[in-house]
Every structure is written in C-alpha cells, then in structure tokens.
Amino acid sequence: MPRRVPLEKTRNIGIMAHIDAGKTTTTERILYYTGRTHKMGEVHEGAAVMDWMEQEQERGITITSAATTAYWNDFRINIIDTPGHVDFTVEVERSLRVLDGAIALFDSVAGVEPQSETVWRQADKYRVPRIAYINKMDRVGADFEKGVRTMVDRLGAHPVPIQLPIGSEAGFRGVIDLVREKAIVYKDDLGKEVDEIDIPAELVDAAHEARTHLIEAVAEYDDELMEDYLEEKPIDVERLKADIRKATLDLPSPLDVPPVLGIEPATKGKEEAPAERPPDDSAPFAALAFKVMSDPFVGKLTYFRVYSGTLGAGGRVLNPTTGRTERVGRILMMHANDREEQQEIYAGDIAAAVGLKQTSTGDTLCAPDAPIVLETIQFPEPVVHVSIEPKTKVDQEKMSVALSRLAEEDPTFQVRTDEETGQTVISGMGELHLEVIVDRMKREFNVEAAVGRPQVAYRETVRGEARKVEGKFVRQTGGSGQYGIVYIDLEPAPGEGFDFVNRIKGGSVPSEFIPAVEQGIEEALETGVKAGYPMVDVRAILVDGKSHDTDSSELAFKIAGSMALKEAAQRAKPVLLEPIMAVEVVTPQEFLGDVIGDLSRRRGRVEGQEPRGNALAVKASVPLSEMFGYATDLRSTTQGRATYTMQFDRYEEVPGNLAETIIGERGGEPVAAGA
C-alpha cells in the first residue's frame, strides 16, 4: 500500500502551555475546522474529544496526552494535546521527545505562566522549534503586547509577531496578517466566516512598524532580503514565508529535522558505534516507543514515533534495550480514544501498536537486521511518597496487579515495598498525581485503597567506643548443651556501613565459629537499641572468647555475638540518624527571600545559589521528615512559579529533643548517652 501523504507534507506537532491556557479547546477547534469533528467539544461541559478519560471530564483538566490526526490543504497533521499540570509533566516530556515542532500557547491576560516556563525549558532540552500563539484575546484584561513582553522577560525568548490583533476584550474583531499585509475580520462568533480587507486606517502605522520589525528579525538569516528592504523594493510574500520558516524552522516536516542519532549496539566482534537514521522510507526501520497504555478493548497499546523505514502489521521488530524480537499484531492510528486500523506505517508517522509485551516507555524499536539504540527519554525522579493499603483482603491481589499496570504506563509513578515497615509505598510527582492514580485504581481495576502518611526511614549508629564487652550464651543442663562466650570492641566507622574484624589469637574461638559470630552481630544490627531502627556505620572487633570442646556450636556463638553487640551498643553512646535530602529550588528572584525563609524553617541549610536562565537556583540540604507537603507549600508561596527537585544525599544525627519525640512514637525508651 503506497504512502498517502508525502513526507514533506507531514507535520508532527504538540500543543503545550500552562494549565487552563486553552490547549484542549484549541485542538478541538483545529479538529472542527479541518472537518475531523462535526461539533466542537467544550472542556467545561466535559465533552472535549481529546479529554476522553472520566477523570479528565470531571476535573476539566488534561491528564494524558491524546494523539489525533487532521488534514488541511493536502497536509497531514499529527497533533498531540498535552497536560498543563506540573504533576503530569511526564506526559509533556515524552511527547516533546518525539515531536518535530510545538505550538506554545499563552493566555493573553496572564502571559507566560509558571508551567509555561517548565514546558518551555523541556522544549529547550529536546531542541524543539516553537511557534507561539496568544489565546483568549476576547477575555477581560487581554493584552497582546504584555503577552509578548512576558515571553522575553520570563523565558528569555526572542518572539517576533507575524500577526497583530484588531481590538481586544469584547472589541476583538480579527487579526492583521503582517506577511500579506491584509486584515482578517471575523463575521460570526465561531470565526468560521471571515472577510479579508485592507488594514484599517487607525492600525496602518502599528502594522507598518511591526512588519519592519519582522523583516529586520528575519533578515539576519537572509542578507539579500535586508538589501531589498533597505532599497524599498517590494518583498514577495512567498520569499518572506520561506525566510520566516528558515528563521524558526517553524513546525518542520520530518524532512527538515536532522537524521536521528543513535548507537549501534555492540555485537560479536564489533564494538558499539554511533549511527544515524535519515527520515526516509527506504532506510532501515527505527522508532521510539514514547507511551504505554492499557486499553480495555485491545489490551496493551504502545505509542511510537517512526523515524525511518516502514512497518507492516504482523511485522517483527527488535527491542535492542531488552534484546528481544516481538511481533506487532495490529497497527492503529489514534484519534483521542478512537482507533483506525492501518496495514502499514511510514517514516514520520505516529501510531500505536498492539501485541508488544516487553516494550516500555523510552525503548527503541528497530529492524532486527539493523539494530540501533536511539536516545531515550529522561524522566524526573518522583518527589512525593505515600503508603497505600488495600481496604479488604480481596483487594490485596487486585491492588498489586493494578499498581504494576499503572507503573508500566507512567515512568514517574513508582511502587516499592518498604522492608522496614512492610507497607506498600507509592511515589509520584505530586499530591494530585497520586490522587488521580488512586482514583484510577478504583475506576479501572475496582480496587478500594486507603492512603496513609508517609514514613521516614531513620537509622541508628554509635558515637562512642565500647571495649571488651562480653556476650555469653551458656546452657548446660545435662546432655548436649550450648556454650559460646565472645568479647567484642565496638567503635564508629563513618561511611563503612558495617565492618567486622577478627582479632582472635591462639584459637580461643575456633575458626569454624567465627562466621557465626559475624552473622549474629549482623542480625542484631537490624534492630537498633535506641528505637529499633537498623544500625549503620559501626565496626565490631572480635577480640577474645571461650569455647567448650563438646557443647560449643554455631548457634551458641551466633547468639553470643548478637548479645555482645546489643550490650556494646548500649554503652557506646547510641544516636538516631535521619535522611538528609539535597534539594534544589528554581525560583524567580522576587520569591527568593520567601523560599530561603521556608527552607530554614524546615531545618534546612542553604548551601548556595546561582542564576539559572532568568531565575535563581537555590541549593540546600533539608531533612526528609520536613519535606512532606513541600510541593504544595512551594507552589502557594511562589504563585506556582518555582519548581524543585530533591534526592537522597546522606544521613545525619537527629537533634536531641526531636530524637526523644521519635523514640516516644516508636514506643521505645530513650537511652541515656553513655549508659
């Protein structure tokens, strides 16, 4: 089956912006005007085509990125509508990785908003060309100039308007096309009927000035254009369009994007080497899986973007990350939640495959005879962790299935079992993210779960030394008995974890029992003497002991070692340790004082700051126990304009008064230092 649309007439674009700037509404209008839908869906009525999940329709927000295809003037446009909420930033990240261009949407009243900054930085990371679009010009307080100014101030961008609005707020009537020097006036509310007229007299000067600015900006890429302009020669519309395109690489077709780079994996007799795949149907097949989804009708759906070559339904692809070859059962073209079967797909297409069991987000799919690994997608680490428990025994099994399915779909959602507390802990990008996950478990998998408060993993260690502490386990009551006596020294060993040293001379403890002593000590370390948390960074030295010819056994020495350690830890000034996180907050200058003040209130130590674009990055060390709820507090302190990341750094001693509170909560008794 030959290709229906040539590659140069294909566009893969995404719509990105702050929450509520109008991304989904814009996509709905595109679908309506291109004839893909026959009625416009409204987000606030819960009827938008692109927001197909129940939670999206109820909350009026976009949670997943939906893909669709529209046709316009012989061009085929694949559009991905992305969420604006910072909690679902993974959806934006993975969509930008596979797009060739993006439309950045701004609200004319608010201009550049916090999440617009975040998605703009994500687009910078993947070097995605953008065109900006200022929406909601009919809202009260709409200001086009201010919108363009905020792009310069907050994003450090270089925006050049190619249209000007005619009027604003209730008086918004149309736009001036600066390229063709015409005014487009809307005749009805929907903008379906338009009139093309000369630029109104009162706007001629403004339009002339804006067009001059446009030509000057574009002329940097075309010297002849500058000469013609200075000599006041008429400038051809097609030529100006071509130059604007060159200057922005404005929404490129897959042909304009350089060949995708990757690594040819190492094989027998061959080392791994850089490789590339040009956007060409005749090149070997290469694609990137950017999203995995459970679909109630067809099972597991894998969305992928084809960079080169073609793939037919039923074909086999190699996943070089896992080394497995899989068969693609069916290929579907997606329209939000509807699907259309395809027999074959080509370079530049975005489609979904059914039948890939072993593929996860960020994996490369390629021709089995031409392996290549493309750059994967980097996802941020989850920052909010909470425990989750099924409400009934029946839910227990269903919950683990549901959680593993959801974790497969969403790389920023992680599940683990906490060995110390026995709880199932789920981690995500924010409280809303986890709330939606728990909600989806209830709706899609019928699992009722209760969410608890997160726990902090404390540790214990010793600050002093204990010398020649006895551990004695003797049971001799006729018949074969138990006999094991050991003497150990205990001292701090910062950063060592656990270190065991054998200094036995003259066989006072037979060598076959020494591993048992070490095992006994290690087991005793699992529950510390202060509050029952694991002990770390200690060195136990076995210095002496006594044995019995017939009654000594491995068990006796294991128990003796364990008893010796407990006693030694009591004497060696035991202390409680807490996890300290390395936190980085990127905040606009005006909120710097509030952010630093808040970190100090959380027992944080600010270690420095540096400019980052037009914001400031503050680095600090903060105890994990003080970081709960920080995501929400930071957003409210900074009007949502600051973002933060944190990762585990080290353990530090808990201040005395807090340690007593923690020990009290655990039901332990504080141990006096040196007792």
N, C-alpha and C positions, 0 to 999 in steps of 0.2 A: 504494500500500500504506500503510494508516494506521499511525500510531505505536503500538507495542505497549505501551510503558510511558510514562505521562505524565512530563513533565519534572520535576515536583516529587517524583517517586518515583525519580529517577535520582541516583546518587552517583558522583563520580569521586574515588577516594581512592588514596593511596600509602602504602606501609609503609616507614618509614625508621628506621635505627638504626646503631649501631656494628657492626663485623664480629662475627659469631657471637652476636648477641643473640637470634637466633631468628626473623628476618623471614620467611625462606622457609618455615620449619616452621609459623609462624602462618598464612601464606597457604594452605599445604597443608591445615591444619585447617579453615579457612574453606570451602575448596572441598569438603572431605569432609562437613562438617555441612550445607552448603547443597545437598548432593546432586549437586554438579558432578562429583566423582570418587567412585568406589566403594571405593577403597582409599587409605589415607594413604601418601604417598611420604615416605621418610625421607632427609634430606640425607646422613647419614653412610653410608647404603647406596648413595648415588649414584642414588637412584630418585625424587627430587623432581620433580614435573611442571614446576615453574617453572624449575628449573635444567636446561635442555634441551641446552646446549652440552656437547660432550665434555669440554672443559677444566673446566667448572663441576662436572661429575660427578666428575672425577678429583680436583680440588683441594678439593671440598666448599665452594666459595665461589660467590657470585653475581657474574657479570661484566657481563651485560647486564641491562637492566630488562625483565622479561617482563610482558605485559599479559594479563589474563583478565577474564571476566565471570561473576558469580554472581547468583542470585536468592534473596531472602529476604523473607518476609512481603509479597509484592507489590512489593518494592523491587528495582530493578536496580542492582547494584553493580559498577562497573568498577574493578578493582584493578591497581595496578602495583607489582610487587615490585622493590625497588632494591638495588644492591650496597652493602656497608658499607665496602669497602676504599677508602682515600683515593685510590689510583691510578685508581679508576674513578668519581671524583667527578662527571665529566661526565654520567654516567647519572642521578645523583641530581638534578643541576642541571636537566637538560632535562625530567625527569619532574615536578619541583615546579612548573616554569613552566606546565604545562598542567593541573595538578590543582586541585580546589576545596578539598580538605582532606587532612590527613595523619594517620597514626597513628604517633606516635613511640614506639618500643619500647625498653625499658631492661631490662638484666639485673638481677635482684633482688640479686645478690651484689655486682656491680661498680658498680651505679648508673649515673650519667652517665659515659660513657667518651669518649675523645678524638674519635672520628669522630662520636659523638652530638653533640658541640659543633659540629663542622663542619656537619653536616646541619641542625642547629637554626638556625645562622646563615644557611644557604642558604634555609631556610623563612622566616626573618625578612625576608630580601631580597625574596622574592616575596609577602610578607604572607599566608602560607598558614595558616589556622586549624588547630590540632592538638589531638588528644586523646592523652594519654599512657597507656601500658599497661606495667605492670611484670610481666615474664615470668620463668619459671624459679623460681617460688616453692617448688618442691619440691627445689631444689638445696641442698646443704650450705652453710650460711653465708647463706642467703636472709634479707634484712632489708628489709621493705616501707618502714618509717619512714625508714631510711637512704637508700633509693632516692629517696623524695620530697624528703628534705633536700638530696641532691646536685643535684636539679633547681633548687632555689633558689640554692644556693651556686655551682654551676658555670655555670648557664645564665641566672641572674637571672630565672627564670620565676616564675609565680605559680600553682603546681599546687594544685588542690582535689580531694581524693579523693572519688569517688562510690561506691566500694566499699572494703571492708576485707577482708583475708584472714582465714580461720579457720585458725589454726595456721600453721606454716611447716616447711620442710625435709621430713622423712619424715612429719611430722604434719599436712601441709597437706590440709585436708578440703573446703574450699569457700570461698565468699565471702559477705559481708553486703552486701545492696543497700540503701544508705542512703536512696535515694529512696523505695522502697516499704516500707522497714523490715522486710525479710524476710531470712532466711538461705537460701542455696542450697548444698546439700551434694551432693557427687559420690558416686554409688553404685558406679561402676566406674572403672578406670584411665583410660579414654578420656574420661570426663566426658560420655558420651552420655546416661547415665541419671542424672537429678538429682531430688532431693527438695526441696520448698520448705517450710521450717519456720520457727517463731518464732526470733528471735535467741537463741542460748544464753545462759543467765543470767550466765556469767562475762564475757561480752562486751557486755552491755547498756550499761554505763557508757561504755565506749570508743565504742560505736556512737552513743550519745546525743551525746557530745562532738563526734564527727566530723560528725554531721548538723547540729549547731548551727553548726559552722564552715562547712559547706557553705551553709547558709541565709544566714548573715551575708555570705559572699562574694558570693552571687547577689543578695542584697537591694540591693546597690549599684546594680543595674540595674532594680529594681522596688521603689519606696517602699512601696506597699501591702503587699507581702509582708513587709517589715520590721515594719510596724504590726501585721499579723495575728499575726506570730510573737511580738512582744513582748506582745501581749494573750493569747498562748497559745491562739489559735484553731487548729483542725486545718488543716493545709496540704494541699490537694488535690495528688495525685501528678501529674496532667496539667499543672497550673499550674506546679509545680516543674520539670517536664521542659521546659516552654516557656521558663521563665526561664533554666535552665541552657543551653539552646540559644542564647538571646539573648546570654548572657554569653560563650560561647565561639565563637559562630557555628559550633557544633560540627559538623564534616563537612557543610558546607552542600550543598544541592542546587544545580544550576546557576542556579536562580531566585534563590537568596539572594545570589549573587555579583553585585556591581555590573556594569553593562554594560561590556564590554571596550572599552578606549580604543585608538585608533589614529590614523593620519594619512591623510587623503585625498591621494593624490599629486597633484603639480602637473600640469595638462593645459593645452592651448592656451587662452589667455585666462583661466585660473584658477590662482590660487596654491594651494600646499598648505595644507590646513586641518585642525584637529583633527576627529575623527569618532568615533562610538561605535556599537557593535552590541549591542542587547539580546538576552538569551538567549531567542529566540523563533523558532519555525519559520517564521513568515511574513516575518521580516526577511531582507535580502539575505544570501546565503551568505558566511561568513567562518570560516576555520580556520587553525590554526598547525601546520606540519609540525615535529614535535619529534624525529624519529629517522628515519634512512635505513638500510636493511639489505639486504644481498644474500641472497636466498633461493634455494637450489639448485633449487627447483621452479618458482617463478614469476618469477624474476629480481629486479628492484629493488623493494623494498617501502618505501613511505613511510608512516610512522605519523603521524596527525594528530588534533588535537582540534577538534571543531566548536563554535564559539562561537555562531553564529546561522545561521538558514536551514536548508535541506535540500539534499542532493546525491544524484542517482541515478547508478547505474552507467552508464558511457558518457557522462556529462555532461562539459561543458568548464569548466575553472577557469582563472583568470588568476593568474599569479605576478607581483605588482606589483614585486617586487625585480628580476626579470630583464626584465619587460615582455612575457613570452611567455604564450600561452594553450596549455594542454595538455589532452588528453583523458584522463579517468580510465577505464581499461579495466574493471577489476573493483574491487569494494569488499569487503574481508574483515574479519570480526570475528575477533580473535585470541584463542586460548586457549593461552598459552605458545607452543608451536611448531605447534599445530594451527590450522586456519582454517575459517571458516564463511562462505559467500558471502552477501552482502546486496544487495538490489536498491536500497535507499535508506537513507540515514542522516540523523539529525536533530540539532538543537541539543543540545549536552551530550554527544554520543557521542564515543567514542574508537575509531578504526578504522584500517585500513591500506589504502592504495591501490596498485594495480598499474598501471603504464603512465606514471608521471610520471618523465620522463627528466631534466628540467632543474632539479628541485627539490632543495634541500639543507636541512640542519637549520637551523631558525630562520626559514625563509621563510614568508610569509603566502600562503594560497590564498584567492581570493575570487571572487565572481560577476563575470564580465567587464564587466557594465554598472554595477557598483557597486564600484569599486576602493577598497581600504583597506589600509594597512600597519600591522600590529599590532606591539607591542613585541617585539623579537627576543630571543634567548637569549644572554646574555653568557657566554663560556667563558674559563676561566683560560688563561694562556699556558703552553705546555709548559716544563718545567724541566730535563729530562734529555735530553741529545743523544748519540747514538752513531752510529758509521759502520757501514754494512752492505754486504756484498759477496756476490754470488751464488757458489755453490761451483763451478758449471760454466758454460760458455758457453750451454748450453741454458736454464739458469735465468735468464740475464740478461733476456731479453724478458719471460718469465713474471713475473719479480720486479717490473718496473715496472708491469705490469697489476695485480698483487696489491696493491702499495703504494697505487696510486691508488684502488682499490676500498675498501681499509681506511680510507684518509684521508677518503673520501666519507662513510663510516659514522660516523667518530669525529672530531669537530672538535678534540679536544685532541691528536690524533696528526697530526704534520706531516712532510712529506718535502721535502727540497731537495737540490740538487747543490751541493757546495762547489766554487766555481770555482777556489780556490787549490789544494786537494788532489785535486780530481777525484773525491772519494768521494761516495757517496750517504749523506746524514745523515738519520736519523730522530729525531724528538723526541716525547717523551710526558710523562706526569705522574709517572712514577717507574720504577724498575727493573722492578717486577713488570708494570706496564703494557706496557713494551716487550717483556718476556719472553713475555707472552701473545700480543702481535702477531706475533712471530717464530714462535711455536708455531702460530698460526692460518694463517700463510703456508704452513707445512709441511703442515698437515692439509687445509686447504680448497683450496689452489692448487698443492700438490705442489712447492713451491719450497724448496730447501735453501739457507740463507744463513748466512754467518759474521758474527758481530757483533764489531766491534773497539773499541778505546779511543777516546774522543772526542778531537778535535784542537782546539787553541785557535787562533783567528785573530789572530796577532801582527801588528804594523805597525812601520814604521821612520820616523824623522824626523831632522832635524838640530838641534843646539843652538847651533852657532856660525855664522859667516859665511865665505864664500869669495869673494874678489874677482877679477875679470878672469881667469877660468880658461879656458884655450884648449881648443877641440875642433877637431881638424884632420883632414880626410879628403881626401887628395890622391893621385890615381892618374893619372899622365900618362906613358904608355909608348907614344907614337905613336897616331895615330888619335884618335877622340874619347875624352877622359879624364873623370875625375871631380875636381871641385875645390870644396871648401867649407871655410871656416875661420870659426868663431864664437868670441866671448868672452862668457862669462856671469858674472853675480854670483848666488850662491845664499844665501838667508837664511831663517830660520824664519818661518812665517806661521801662528801658532796658530789652529786652528778654521777655516782657509780651505780646507783640502783641498789644491788646487793652484792657484797663481796665476801667470800668465805675463804679463810686462810687456815691451813692446817700446820700447827707448830708442835705436834706431838713428837716427843723424843723417847726412844727406848721402848716403844710398843705399849705404853700404859693404856692406850686404846688400840686394840688390834685393827690393822689397816682395813679389814673387810667391813668394819662397822662405821668407818668414817663417813662414807656416803649417806648412811642412815642418819648420822648426827646432822649433816648438812640439810637433808630432807626435812628433818624435824624442825630445824631453825627456819627454813623457808616457809613451811606451813604455818608456823607461829607468826611469821611476818604478815600473813594475810589479814589478821585481826589485831590491830594495834592496842596498846594498853590505855591509851588516852580516851578514845571514843569509838574504838572498834573499826577504824579505817585502816587500809593497808599501810604498812611501814615501808619507807624507801630510804635510799642513800645511807645505809649503815654497813659497817664492816664487822663481821663476827670472827673472832680468832679463837680457834680451839687450842688451849694451852696445856691441858692435862686431863686425866681421867683415871677411872679404875674399872677393871673388868673382873669377871669370875669365869673360871675355866669351863664350868658346865652351864651356869644359869644365864650368862650374857647372851643377848640375841639382838638382831637388828631392831626389833620393835622396842626393846628396852632402851637402846641408845637413841632411837628416834624420839621417844617420849622425853628422855632426859635432856636432849638438845632443845626440844620445844620448851620445857620447863625453865631451863637455864636462860633462854632468850627472854621469856616473859619477865623473869626476875631482874635480869640485867637492864631491860628497857625501863622498868620502874625506877631504877637507880640512876639512869643516865640522862636525866632531865628531858623527858619526852615532850615534844611540842606538836601542834597541829599545823598543817600546811594547806594553803588554798591555791587553786589555779589562777594564774595572772594572764590576762589576755593582752596581746599587742593590738591596740585599737588605732585606726586611722580615720579621722573625720575630715571630709572635704566640705568646707563651708564658705559661703560668701563673706567678705570682710566684715559687713555690718553685724553679723551674728557671732563674731569671734569671741567677744567677751562672755556672752551667754554660754557658748559651747564649753569654753575653758572652765567657767564657774561651775557648770553642771558636772564636768568630769572630776573636778576637785571634790565636789560634794559626794561623789561616788568613790571616794578614797583613791582617786586616780592620780598618777604622776605624769604631768605633761613633759615630754622629752624634747619637743622642738616643733617648729612649723616651717613650711616652705611654700612659696607661691605655686599654684597648680592651675595653669591657664589663667582665668580671671578670678579664681577662688583661692582659698588657702587650705593646705593640708596640715592638720594638727595630728602629731603622733603622741600617743600616751600609753601607759601601762595601767590597766584597771582590773581589779578582782572580778572574776566571772559572776560571783554572787550579787554584785552591784549592777550588773549589766542587764538584768531582766527588765523588760518593758522599755529598754533604751530606744529601740527603733521608733516606738510611738512618741516617746518624750522628745526625741531629737526632731521629729517632723513637726511637732507642735511648737517647739522653741524657735525653729528656723523657718516657719511657714512652709515646711516641706522642701526647702531648697538645699538642705545639706544631706549628704549620703555618708554612710560609714561602712567599714569592713573591720572584722576582728578575727584573730586566730590565736590559738593557744601558744603561749610563749614559755612559761616556766612556773614552778611552784615557789611560793614564799610563805614565811611564817604568818599565822593569823594573829593580830593584836590580842593581848591577854583577855580584855573584857569580852570581845566577840567570841573568843575560843570557849569561854565558860558558857556562853549562851548556846553555842552549837553543841557542846558536850551535854548540856542540860536537856536539849531537844532530843538527843540520841538516847537519853536515859542512862548515860554514863556518869561516873563521879569524877570531878576534876582531880587530877593527880598533882599534888604539890611538887614543884620542881625540886629535884634532888632528894625526894622521899625514898 
